[in-house]
Each structure stands twice: as C-alpha cells, then as structure tokens.
C-alpha cells in the first residue's frame, strides 16, 4: 500500500468557458474510476492558484491518477476544460517531484487548454495504517461532497426601497432596477418606472459557496427601451462582517452620493444541526433558563422597554409532504418569520418526511405578533414551490410543548398535505408587552402580492351591477312622472315638489332620515303580523286535527 501526497499549486492559461472571457475552474482527481479529491472553485480566473494539499491511498501503482478540470456553472452542467494523466509507477519513493501536466481534450487533441502544476511525493505504508488512512480520506471526501451540494450558507436579501437616486431620463426621473452579484450568482430585480424613490419589496435567496466570506456586489441601473441601460451607481456589502441567524437592516450609500438602497440581509447556515446540537441551547439548560426568566421578570420592566422578550422555536420534522418533483419526492426546507425577521433551515433532499432539527431564536417586539412557518420545495432553476404553511399567534404558544400542526394553503383557509412538528417557547415581560400594545404594530416590509380572485371579482361586479340597475330604475321612475304616463302619479309628484320647495328649510335635511326609520318600522310590523297570522293558522290546523288524532289513538288501543 502507498500514500500519495499531492500539492495542487496552480493552473496556467486555462481555457475560456464563460461569456465574460473567463472561467470558474476546479479540479477532480480520480483513481480506478473513483473520485478521490475535488478542489475549491476559483472564480473568474484563467490562472488560478489553489495551493491545496491532499493525501491519497493507492493500492496499485499501475493505475494512473486521472486529473480533470471543469468550469463551474451554477444550476447547469459544468463545462469540461481538459484532462491529463499522472503515471504513478514512474515516481520515486519519498522524493518530492515538481510536475507540469498539459491539459488535453480527447475529442480535440490539438487544442491548447493550458496546464497544471503539482508537487507529488510517494510513500510506502504498512497494512496497519490502511484503515486509519482510508477512513480519514472517506471522511474528508464525504465532507467535501456535502459542502459542494449544500453550500456554506444562504444569503436572504429583501430589497425594500431606494432613496434619492439621480435622474437619468430627460423628464428628471429614472426607471431603476437592481442587480445583485455574489460569486457566480446573479439576480435582477423588477423595474420601477418613473421614480427616484422606488419601492421594490422583493425577496432573493443566494447560496454562499465560498469557504471565506463573500462580497455582495450591488449595482443600480436605469431601464431604457431600444438602447443600452444607463448605470446609476453601485455599492458593496462584506457578508463576512455580518452575524449569522440575525436579520440586519442595511442602508447602503451608492458611490459618489448617487442615492441609497435599503435592504434586509439575513445569513443562515445550511449545515444540518444534529440532535445533540439541539440539546445544547440556552432554554434547555435549567440555569440559563432561570437567568432568562429573571431577565424578563415584571420587576425589570423599566430596563430597555423595546426588549419585550424572546421566542425560540424548534423546527423538528415534517411528515407526508406534497410531492413537488417528477420523481415523486421533494427537496423541502422551512422558513420561519416573525414580523421582519426571517430565518431559513437547510434543505433535505429527495424526501417527503424531512428532519431538520433546527433551533431559531427571535427577539420579540410585540406579544401580539404571529409566528409563520412555511415549507417550500427547492428548485435551483426556478423559484421554490410552496408546500404548506402554519401561522401561530405568540399568545397561543405553550412553552416546551411539542405539537404537530397540519399544513395549510397560502391563504390559511384550508388544509394541504403534510404535518409539521414544532416546539416553541415564549418568555416575555408582561408589563413591557402591555405597554407595547398601545404602540402601532411593526410594519411588515414585504407582503404577499394580492392576486386577482375570480370569486371576489364576480362579487364586486354583481354589487356594481345592482347599484347601476337601481339608479336606472330610479331614473326611469322619475322620467315616467315627467312623461305623464300615469296622470295621478305625475300630479302627486308635482304637488309634493311644490309643497317641498315652498316649505323647505335646511334643518329638514336630517329629518329625512325619519322617513327611513318609519318605512322600516311599518315594514317590520307588517312582517311580524304576517308571521303571527301564519303561526295562528298553523295552530288552528293542529288544534283541528287534535280530536281526530285523539279518537284514532283511543280506537287503536281498543
């Protein structure tokens, strides 16, 4: 058995695979058809420097090391950039060797695809070290695959508004939209026409794949039809400086005082939390729980009136979810929202019974708020599919009680398929919560866009139709008085008009309401009389039948 130590140093003049004239290269190592290593991705670079070390276990030196280079494309199949072979039987033991490998395409052998530089060292190992080395290699490889699939985190961006943008059109206004760029990911907002203070209220979720913190690049553009869009301004946000699992409100100034953007940014880790991790939280420790309860005791109501309390929710699992993919499975994840705070779980792939075991903690500002838990199906090539939702008022939560909630539709008017298991705790200061009741509730920045309901549209149409028909009938009645279709009616209308005009005073206007009261009084009185007559007739019928029924009963007994 042999140990092969490789230092992947860099690449030189690699092939262009992206439209911008660059590539996002990474390297794979294979031995005997099995992948044993995958490097990190270097974005937008044809001369990448990796400087990564890897230790491989080799049983047969006759099997060459197959090296392949790919260009990373998010959501698409990665592009092939070249390959090469490293023949291990030519290496000397315990002697580092600098190797330069020219990349080739088997289908186009004459094409220049650049080269890779490596340092390789071969060691001979005893069979006793085999299991330990192989276990370490498998653990590192599985961790690498997990990171490549799940990423390092999710950046949730809520684009709220822009302020005081510079005009780019001749009318003194602009048609602004925003572009976001995080590594290879690019997103674009909708266009708001003719304004310098646009209100977008849009939501974007970006996957963070780099090992280090990312730089979010933001640019604002003016939409122009028929020609190239005008650049308004740009800014950057260093995500590595933001705390995870917390919503940050950012007011970012564009360069050269060209305006301002207002965002809500939340960083959520995607790595699954194990069950053992769930037991390590503040509220499960009796001592820490008592400290938090003491912090929000009624006697401390005068300390920081805005700090009303905390809400901790454990999103445990779901069962029997709706199948959203063609395979009959789903890739579900959860989003927990409390007012403008929004946190997201990791995605559990290809299952209808996911287990998240995630703990979220929110700062409570209003005891009358509602905790919303929404389940989605992740789709990389399009927006996530809705699977179900529950809304739980904070006042209805019973502490430390695990409960199953039936998922409902978006409007919360009826059930959908699936059940979600939650456990929540609400600890708050009753005095602060009572005082907060007199303050207007926090405005939610992003609301669900109202969709046109066919049923509601039909109801409104019928209501307008009845009003129009009533006005038409009133107009026809008045017109018939002028046309003398009924001389008696026209004469009465004329006399009422003359008497009214002759004796009219301003104070009589409110008295006209008495006519409505009198009309309803006589209408209801007549209705009651009719009902009484019907009841009387019914009683008479029963009374008239009573002797007959009595005689029939007596005869039947004989």
C-alpha positions in Angstrom: 0.0 0.0 0.0 1.2 3.5 -0.9 0.5 7.0 0.3 0.5 9.7 -2.4 0.8 13.3 -1.2 -0.1 15.9 -3.8 0.1 19.7 -3.6 -2.2 21.2 -6.3 -0.4 24.5 -6.9 -1.9 26.4 -9.8 -3.1 26.4 -13.4 -1.7 28.3 -16.4 -3.6 29.7 -19.3 -6.7 27.6 -18.9 -9.5 27.5 -21.4 -12.2 30.2 -21.6 -15.7 28.8 -20.9 -17.8 31.8 -19.8 -19.1 34.7 -21.9 -17.1 37.2 -20.0 -13.8 35.7 -21.3 -13.0 33.9 -18.1 -13.8 30.6 -16.3 -14.5 29.3 -12.8 -12.2 26.3 -12.7 -11.9 23.5 -10.2 -10.0 20.1 -10.3 -11.0 16.5 -9.8 -8.7 13.6 -9.1 -9.8 10.0 -9.9 -8.1 6.6 -9.4 -9.6 3.5 -10.9 -12.7 5.4 -11.9 -13.4 6.6 -8.4 -13.3 10.3 -7.4 -10.9 10.8 -4.6 -10.5 14.6 -4.5 -12.2 17.8 -5.6 -10.6 21.2 -5.2 -12.2 24.5 -4.4 -13.6 26.8 -7.1 -11.6 29.8 -8.2 -14.0 32.3 -9.7 -13.2 34.3 -12.9 -9.6 33.3 -13.3 -7.7 31.6 -16.1 -4.5 31.3 -14.0 -5.9 30.1 -10.7 -3.8 29.4 -7.6 -5.2 26.6 -5.4 -2.3 25.6 -3.1 -4.3 22.7 -1.8 -2.8 19.6 -0.2 -4.3 16.1 -0.4 -3.2 12.7 0.9 -4.4 9.7 -1.2 -4.3 5.9 -0.6 -3.0 3.9 -3.6 -3.1 0.1 -3.8 -1.9 -0.4 -7.3 0.8 1.9 -8.9 -0.3 0.6 -12.3 -3.5 2.6 -12.0 -2.7 6.2 -13.2 -4.1 9.3 -11.5 -6.7 10.8 -13.8 -7.0 14.6 -13.4 -9.9 16.6 -14.9 -10.6 20.3 -14.9 -14.1 21.8 -15.0 -15.7 25.2 -15.3 -18.3 25.7 -12.6 -21.8 26.8 -13.7 -24.5 27.3 -11.1 -27.6 25.3 -11.9 -26.2 24.0 -15.1 -23.9 21.2 -16.2 -20.2 22.1 -15.6 -18.1 22.6 -18.7 -15.1 20.4 -19.4 -11.8 22.3 -19.6 -9.3 19.5 -20.1 -7.7 16.4 -18.6 -4.4 14.7 -18.0 -2.8 11.5 -16.6 -0.2 11.2 -13.9 1.5 7.8 -14.1 2.5 6.7 -10.6 4.8 3.8 -11.5 7.4 6.3 -12.6 7.6 8.1 -9.2 10.5 7.5 -6.8 9.7 6.8 -3.1 10.0 9.7 -0.6 11.2 12.2 -3.2 9.1 15.3 -4.0 8.7 15.9 -7.7 7.5 19.0 -9.4 5.1 18.0 -12.2 3.7 20.1 -15.0 0.8 18.5 -16.9 -0.6 19.8 -20.2 -4.4 19.5 -20.4 -6.0 17.9 -23.4 -9.4 17.3 -24.8 -9.7 13.7 -26.2 -12.0 15.0 -28.9 -9.7 17.9 -29.9 -6.2 16.7 -29.1 -4.5 19.7 -30.9 -6.3 22.4 -28.9 -4.2 24.2 -26.3 -6.1 24.0 -22.9 -3.3 25.2 -20.6 -1.5 23.3 -17.9 -1.5 22.4 -14.2 1.4 22.5 -11.7 1.7 19.9 -8.9 4.1 18.6 -6.4 3.8 14.9 -5.8 5.5 12.6 -3.2 5.1 8.8 -2.9 5.4 6.9 0.4 5.2 3.3 1.2 2.9 2.4 4.1 2.2 -0.7 6.2 -1.1 -2.5 6.1 -1.7 -1.5 9.7 -2.1 2.1 8.6 -4.6 1.2 5.8 -7.9 1.5 7.7 -7.0 4.8 9.5 -5.8 6.5 6.4 -8.7 5.3 4.3 -11.3 6.3 6.9 -9.7 9.8 7.1 -9.8 10.0 3.2 -13.5 8.9 3.1 -14.5 11.4 5.8 -12.8 14.3 4.1 -14.3 13.3 0.7 -17.9 13.0 2.1 -17.5 16.3 3.8 -16.3 17.8 0.5 -19.3 16.5 -1.3 -21.7 17.7 1.4 -20.2 21.2 1.1 -20.5 21.2 -2.7 -24.1 20.2 -2.6 -25.4 22.3 0.3 -23.0 25.2 0.2 -21.8 27.1 3.2 -24.9 29.2 3.8 -27.9 31.1 2.4 -27.9 34.8 2.0 -31.5 36.1 2.2 -31.9 39.6 0.7 -35.0 41.7 0.9 -34.7 44.7 -1.3 -37.0 47.3 0.2 -36.5 50.7 -1.4 -34.2 53.2 -3.0 -33.8 56.8 -1.8 -32.8 60.0 -3.7 -31.5 58.2 -6.8 -30.1 60.5 -9.5 -32.3 61.2 -12.6 -31.1 59.6 -15.8 -34.0 60.4 -18.2 -35.0 63.8 -19.8 -38.1 64.0 -17.6 -35.9 64.3 -14.5 -36.8 60.7 -13.4 -35.4 57.2 -13.8 -36.7 53.6 -14.3 -34.4 51.9 -11.8 -33.7 48.2 -11.2 -31.0 46.5 -9.1 -28.5 43.8 -9.9 -27.0 41.5 -7.2 -23.8 39.5 -7.8 -22.4 37.0 -5.3 -19.6 35.0 -6.8 -21.1 33.3 -9.9 -24.7 34.0 -8.8 -26.5 36.9 -10.4 -30.0 38.2 -9.7 -32.0 41.1 -11.0 -35.0 43.0 -9.5 -38.1 44.2 -11.3 -38.1 47.7 -12.9 -40.0 50.5 -11.1 -40.9 53.2 -13.8 -40.6 56.9 -13.4 -39.3 57.4 -9.9 -36.3 58.4 -7.9 -37.5 56.7 -4.7 -38.5 53.2 -5.9 -40.3 50.7 -3.7 -39.3 47.1 -4.7 -40.3 44.9 -1.7 -38.6 41.9 -3.3 -37.0 38.8 -1.9 -33.9 37.0 -3.1 -32.1 33.9 -1.7 -28.5 33.4 -2.8 -26.4 30.3 -1.9 -23.0 31.1 -0.5 -20.4 28.5 -1.7 -17.0 30.1 -1.0 -15.1 29.0 2.0 -14.4 32.6 3.1 -17.0 35.3 3.5 -18.4 36.7 0.2 -18.6 40.2 -1.2 -22.1 41.1 -2.4 -21.9 43.4 -5.3 -24.9 45.7 -5.9 -25.5 47.9 -8.9 -28.4 50.1 -9.8 -29.4 50.7 -13.4 -31.9 52.8 -15.4 -34.0 50.8 -17.9 -34.0 52.2 -21.4 -36.1 50.7 -24.2 -34.3 50.4 -27.5 -30.8 51.3 -26.2 -28.3 50.3 -23.6 -29.4 50.8 -19.9 -27.8 53.6 -18.0 -25.6 52.9 -15.0 -26.8 54.8 -11.9 -24.4 53.6 -9.1 -23.0 50.7 -7.2 -22.0 49.6 -3.7 -20.6 46.5 -1.9 -21.5 44.6 1.2 -19.0 42.4 3.1 -21.0 39.4 4.3 -18.2 38.1 6.5 -18.8 41.0 8.9 -22.5 40.1 9.5 -23.7 37.9 12.3 -25.4 34.7 11.3 -29.0 33.8 12.1 -29.9 37.5 12.5 -31.7 40.0 10.2 -29.7 43.1 9.5 -31.3 46.3 8.2 -28.7 47.9 5.9 -28.8 51.4 4.4 -26.1 51.4 1.8 -24.9 54.6 0.1 -24.2 54.4 -3.6 -20.7 55.6 -4.6 -20.3 59.3 -5.3 -23.6 60.2 -3.5 -25.9 58.8 -6.2 -28.5 57.7 -3.8 -29.2 55.0 -1.2 -30.5 51.4 -1.0 -32.4 49.9 2.0 -32.0 46.1 2.4 -32.8 43.4 5.0 -30.0 40.8 4.9 -30.0 37.5 6.8 -27.3 34.9 6.7 -28.4 31.3 7.5 -26.1 28.3 7.8 -27.1 25.4 5.7 -25.3 22.7 7.6 -27.7 20.4 9.3 -27.9 20.7 13.1 -27.7 17.3 14.8 -29.9 16.1 17.6 -27.1 16.5 20.1 -26.7 20.1 19.0 -30.4 20.7 19.7 -29.8 19.8 23.4 -27.2 22.5 23.6 -29.3 25.6 23.7 -30.0 28.2 26.3 -33.6 27.3 27.2 -32.7 23.6 27.7 -30.2 24.4 30.4 -32.2 25.0 33.7 -29.7 27.5 35.0 -29.7 29.5 31.8 -33.5 29.3 31.5 -33.9 30.8 35.0 -31.5 33.6 34.1 -33.6 34.5 31.0 -36.8 34.3 33.0 -35.2 36.6 35.6 -34.1 39.0 32.9 -37.8 39.4 31.8 -39.4 39.4 35.2 -42.1 42.1 35.8 -39.8 43.9 38.3 -37.3 44.7 35.5 -39.9 46.4 33.3 -38.1 49.7 33.3 -34.9 48.3 31.6 -35.0 48.7 27.8 -38.7 48.9 27.1 -38.2 47.7 23.5 -36.8 44.3 24.7 -40.1 42.6 25.3 -38.9 39.0 25.3 -37.6 36.1 23.2 -39.2 33.4 21.1 -37.4 30.1 20.5 -38.9 27.6 18.0 -37.5 24.2 17.3 -38.4 23.0 13.8 -38.1 19.3 14.2 -39.5 17.4 11.3 -42.4 17.1 8.8 -44.3 14.1 7.6 -46.4 13.3 4.5 -45.5 16.4 2.5 -46.7 17.0 -1.0 -44.6 15.6 -3.9 -43.4 18.5 -5.9 -40.8 16.8 -8.2 -41.4 14.4 -11.1 -39.6 11.7 -9.0 -42.5 11.7 -6.5 -40.3 13.4 -3.9 -39.5 16.9 -2.8 -36.5 18.9 -1.6 -38.1 20.6 1.4 -36.8 23.5 3.5 -38.5 25.7 6.1 -38.7 29.5 6.5 -39.6 30.9 9.9 -40.8 34.5 10.0 -41.7 36.8 12.9 -42.5 40.3 11.6 -39.5 41.3 9.6 -37.1 38.6 11.0 -36.7 35.7 8.6 -34.6 32.6 9.1 -34.2 29.5 6.9 -33.4 25.9 7.5 -31.1 23.7 5.3 -32.7 21.7 2.5 -33.3 17.9 3.0 -33.1 16.4 -0.5 -35.4 13.8 -2.0 -37.8 13.0 0.8 -41.4 13.6 1.9 -40.5 13.2 5.6 -37.6 15.6 6.3 -35.9 16.1 9.6 -34.4 19.5 10.2 -33.9 19.6 14.0 -33.2 23.3 13.7 -33.5 25.9 16.6 -34.3 29.5 15.8 -34.4 32.3 18.4 -36.1 35.7 17.7 -36.2 38.9 19.7 -39.8 39.7 20.4 -41.1 43.2 19.9 -44.8 42.6 20.1 -46.6 39.9 22.0 -49.5 40.1 19.5 -47.2 39.0 16.6 -47.8 35.8 14.7 -45.0 33.2 14.1 -45.2 31.9 10.5 -43.6 28.7 9.4 -43.6 28.0 5.6 -42.4 24.9 3.9 -41.0 25.1 0.3 -39.6 22.7 -2.2 -36.2 23.9 -3.5 -35.7 24.2 -7.3 -32.4 25.5 -8.4 -33.6 26.5 -11.9 -36.7 28.4 -10.8 -38.4 29.8 -7.7 -39.2 27.5 -4.8 -42.6 25.6 -4.8 -45.0 26.2 -1.9 -45.8 23.1 0.1 -47.6 24.4 3.2 -47.8 27.0 5.9 -48.8 27.4 9.5 -49.4 30.7 11.5 -49.2 30.6 15.3 -50.0 33.6 17.4 -47.4 34.0 20.2 -50.1 34.2 22.8 -51.3 30.7 21.8 -47.9 29.0 22.3 -47.5 26.7 25.3 -43.9 26.5 26.4 -41.8 23.3 25.8 -44.8 21.5 24.3 -44.1 19.6 21.1 -47.0 19.8 18.8 -48.0 18.7 15.3 -49.5 21.3 13.1 -51.4 20.5 9.9 -50.0 22.5 7.0 -52.4 24.9 5.3 -52.6 26.7 2.0 -51.2 30.2 1.4 -54.4 32.0 2.5 -54.6 29.7 5.6 -58.2 28.9 4.6 -57.9 25.2 4.2 -55.5 22.3 4.8 -52.9 21.0 2.4 -50.9 17.8 2.5 -48.5 17.2 5.4 -47.9 17.8 9.1 -45.0 19.7 10.7 -43.7 19.1 14.3 -42.7 22.2 16.3 -41.7 23.0 19.8 -41.7 26.7 20.9 -41.0 28.7 24.0 -42.1 32.3 24.6 -40.6 34.2 27.5 -41.6 37.9 27.9 -42.1 40.7 30.3 -45.8 41.2 30.9 -45.5 44.9 31.8 -43.4 45.7 28.7 -45.8 43.7 26.5 -48.8 45.5 27.9 -47.2 48.9 27.2 -46.2 47.8 23.7 -49.9 47.2 23.0 -50.5 50.9 22.8 -47.8 51.4 20.1 -48.7 50.8 16.5 -47.5 47.3 15.3 -44.3 47.0 13.3 -44.9 47.4 9.6 -44.0 44.3 7.6 -41.7 45.3 4.8 -42.6 42.6 2.4 -46.2 41.5 2.0 -47.6 38.8 -0.3 -48.7 40.4 -3.5 -52.5 40.4 -3.7 -53.7 38.2 -6.6 -56.9 38.7 -8.5 -59.6 36.3 -7.2 -62.2 35.3 -9.7 -64.8 34.9 -7.0 -64.1 38.3 -5.4 -64.2 39.9 -8.9 -67.6 38.3 -9.6 -69.0 39.6 -6.3 -67.8 43.1 -6.9 -69.2 43.0 -10.4 -72.6 41.9 -9.1 -72.5 44.7 -6.5 -71.8 47.4 -9.1 -74.4 45.9 -11.4 -77.1 46.1 -8.7 -76.2 49.7 -7.9 -76.4 50.7 -11.6 -79.7 48.9 -12.1 -81.1 50.7 -9.0 -80.1 54.1 -10.4 -81.5 53.2 -13.8 -84.9 52.2 -12.2 -85.0 55.4 -10.2 -84.3 57.4 -13.3 -87.0 55.6 -15.2 -89.5 56.2 -12.5 -88.7 59.9 -12.3 -88.8 60.1 -16.1 -92.3 58.5 -16.1 -93.5 61.2 -13.8 -92.4 63.9 -16.3 -93.9 61.9 -19.2 -97.4 61.8 -17.5 -97.6 58.0 -18.1 -99.8 57.9 -15.0 -101.6 61.3 -14.5 -102.3 60.5 -10.9 -98.6 59.7 -10.1 -97.4 62.8 -12.0 -99.9 65.1 -10.2 -98.9 63.7 -6.8 -95.2 64.2 -7.7 -95.9 67.8 -8.8 -97.8 68.6 -5.6 -95.1 67.1 -3.4 -92.4 69.0 -5.3 -94.3 72.4 -5.0 -95.0 71.9 -1.2 -91.5 70.8 -0.6 -89.9 73.8 -2.3 -92.4 76.2 -0.8 -91.8 75.0 2.8 -88.2 73.7 2.6 -85.7 74.7 5.3 -82.1 73.5 5.9 -83.0 71.9 9.3 -85.3 69.5 7.5 -82.5 67.6 5.8 -81.7 65.4 8.8 -85.4 64.8 9.4 -85.4 62.9 6.1 -83.8 60.1 8.0 -87.1 59.7 9.9 -88.7 58.6 6.7 -86.3 55.7 6.5 -87.0 54.8 10.2 -90.7 55.0 9.6 -90.5 52.9 6.5 -88.5 50.1 8.2 -90.9 50.3 11.2 -94.0 49.6 9.2 -92.2 47.1 7.0 -91.1 45.0 10.1 -94.6 45.4 11.7 -96.3 44.0 8.6 -93.8 41.2 8.5 -94.5 40.3 12.2 -98.2 40.4 11.6 -97.8 38.0 8.6 -95.7 35.7 10.7 -98.3 35.8 13.5 -101.1 35.0 11.1 -99.1 32.1 9.7 -98.4 30.8 13.2 -102.1 31.2 14.1 -103.2 29.3 11.1 -100.7 26.6 11.9 -102.0 26.3 15.4 -105.6 26.2 14.1 -104.7 23.3 11.9 -103.0 21.4 14.7 -106.0 22.1 17.0 -108.5 21.0 14.4 -106.5 17.8 14.0 -106.2 17.1 17.7 -109.7 15.5 18.2 -109.2 13.3 15.2 -105.8 12.1 16.4 -107.2 11.5 19.9 -110.1 9.4 18.6 -107.7 7.4 16.4 -105.4 6.7 19.3 -108.2 5.5 21.5 -109.5 3.2 18.8 -106.1 1.7 18.3 -105.8 1.0 22.0 -109.1 -1.0 21.9 
